[in-house]
Amino acid sequence: MNRARKICFRQLFLFPLIVGLTWTLCFEPAIAQKITMRFLNCETDKATIKFLEETFKEYEKEKGIKVILESVPSQDVYVKIVASIKAKRPYEVVNVMYLGELTSLVFENQVVPMTPIINKIGMKDFGPNIHFPHRGDVWWFPYDYNFAMLAIRTDILKKKGLSVPKTWDDLLKVAKECTEDTDGDGKIDRYGMAIPMTLSNLTNWASTPLFWGNGVHTFDDKWNVIIDKPEMKPKMIQSLEMYQKLYQYMPPGLTAESYTSLMSKFIGGKVAIFAGTGRIVHEIERLNPQLIDNFDLIGWPTPDGKRTASTLGYDGWFVLKGPQQKQAMEFMEWFVFKKQIGFLKTLPLHYQPTQYSIYKNPEWLSHPSVKKFSKIVEHQLDLMKNGYFRSVDTDGLTPFDLRPGKILMSFFYPELLQRVMINKEDPSKAVDAIATKMRQAIK
């Protein structure tokens, strides 16, 4: 009898323990997995990362869902996305800088449409050439135009009696006049202009606005390459000849110069004009505050000066298909409506809002840099409303297509600039050679 009681007691004691251990080992990890998401981020500025980390903690406290931040350089994002999909553990939310990467994933049926969130805001609130719809849906949330612009050392121009350039002729004159031997040792120590010239997406982005401002298109509406055709080749040659003229007043070694090194030359007064973006405002604030009142950031001049031009850089968030895509979409809606402006304020001149309403939003307008550099904000907004802008991987992108992305990743425009500016190849022959390569790439 006592033995039976002991067995019964042990069973009563062990049963809840076994149940508890089974729950802990089997069920709790599954629940935890369901409420944990990963956010792959290519905006690596310290202030941005700090904001995202704090925001994700707030979301976990409010919603009970943990969001893990993983920040990597932009060139590493696509590789990590593909690896996560192959491992059958895709990231829930991703941000990218190149539309060609998003295009590829959309065609592979890996992306959840962002249309519901866009529609809640209203398409009319967004500027042009930023959504790139496909099959009736928008596939990302674009938060940044990231226009490639020209930074101008207005203090150097003022000493030379020059004005900020508005036409191609003005730009050439400023570049020439600001190239000089400043210390009298017989060597040029300040150059009029510097643009990236590496075989990279940096050159695809920062150094191509002269083409777009001159009406250049890579494709016609049937996806034929037309840069060597009668309707486009004269514009290509005219643009390349202008680049050739400007190159006389640029420093040597541009094929090995990084964005950071060229920006340092501009901030240090070694270059009067630099192809950059709003990020330079924050670098000047950090590295050389005395320069704050002595520079400007403008769209690239067009031949006639009636409008300005830029390359569309853009950045956006999107959701990958997976077990937690519903939770990811709910998170994105929360983030866009509650936290987007706070995110933009971490680098408010670098992240150029895509929504007209943000340019009137008191929270965004209250940022000290937005107030201080209101003139530059006006230049950015004017580009958004009136400028000539496109990019290598969005040219002809109606409908959504893989071909512009192939042109981007083959670095054909950087190669074209190197052939003409550095190797002194005849522009007409260079255009013919690159057009042939483009056709091979998109077969």
Secondary structure, DSSP 8 states (H G I E B T S, - for coil): -HHHHHHHHHHHHHHHHHHHHHIIIIIHHHHHHHTEEEEEE----HHHHHHHHHHHHHHHHHHS-EEEEEE--HHHHHHHHHHHHHTT---SEEEES-HHHHHHHHHTT-EE--HHHHHHH-GGGB-SSS---BTTB--SEEEE---BEEEE-HHHHHHTT-----BHHHHHHHHHHT-B-SSSSSS--BEEEE---SSSHHHHHHT-HHHHHTT--SB-TTS-B-TTSTTTHHHHHHHHHHHHHHHTTS-S-GGG--HHHHHHHHHTTSEEEEEE-THHHHHHHHH-GGGTTS-EEE-EEBSSSSSEEEE---EEEEEE-STTHHHHHHHHHHHHHHHHHHHHTTSTTTS--SBGGGGG-HHHHTSHHHHHTHHHHHHHHHHHHH-EEE-TTTTT-SS--SHHHHHHHTTHHHHHHIIIIIS---HHHHHHHHHHHHHHHT-
